[in-house]
Amino acid sequence: DQQVKQNSPSLSVQEGRISILNCDYTNSMFDYFLWYKKYPAEGPTFLISISSIKDKNEDGRFTVFLNKSAKHLSLHIVPSQPGDSAVYFCAASAQGGSEKLVFGKGMKLTVNP
Amino acid sequence: ETGVTQSPTHLIKTRGQQVTLRCSSQSGHNTVSWYQQALGQGPQFIFQYYREEENGRGNFPPRFSGLQFPNYSSELNVNALELDDSALYLCASSPDRGLGGYTFGSGTRLTVV
């Protein structure tokens, strides 16, 4: 039973365009959501997070949107750069982030020059 | 000391053997979590230690056990290795049970033959 789903395994975009990565969750107890980026042979690196009391959080080129009623969040990267090419994981947690992280399967983003 | 370091980076073991994986957390981080990432999957929570006590466990059998030491290091022990235990094992540390975020190490790639 996957509680966090990333239904698209891969995405390819042109440099300078927008990348939109989607994530759905099923557990209503989740109240804290995170995006991690992972390069090969490295551990996941924290990108951006959002609490369920917000519907948007922005950090530079990265914006995360949360739609609680749809149990859906998305990560927007604008403009996309070739260095953004990596595997992106959506993760969710309960109790404000103090509970374990539940990850999706990840999505491979390729940004073409 | 900054960052989370894991050792060894790669390991090959035979089915039925025992293995110990090590993690050195960031100084001051009293919480460490271990995750298993199988090929093509997202990281799955194994267990978490907070101030040297187990503070949550995922759906893993008792042959997966751990220890956390006062010097911010920790161990993951797996007994009676099975072929399905082949995976990337990730350690993540946090200053306070996930509040403040998790910093991941680069992982140990375990292959069971």
Interface residues (C-beta under 8 A of the other chain):
Chain A: V4 Q6 L34 Y36 A41 E42 G43 P44 T45 F46 S49 F89 A91 S93 G96 G97 S98 E99 K100 L101 V102 F103 G104 K105 G106
Chain B: V4 S33 Y35 G40 Q41 G42 P43 Q44 F45 Q48 G56 G58 L90 A92 D96 R97 G98 L99 G101 Y102 T103 F104 G105 S106 G107
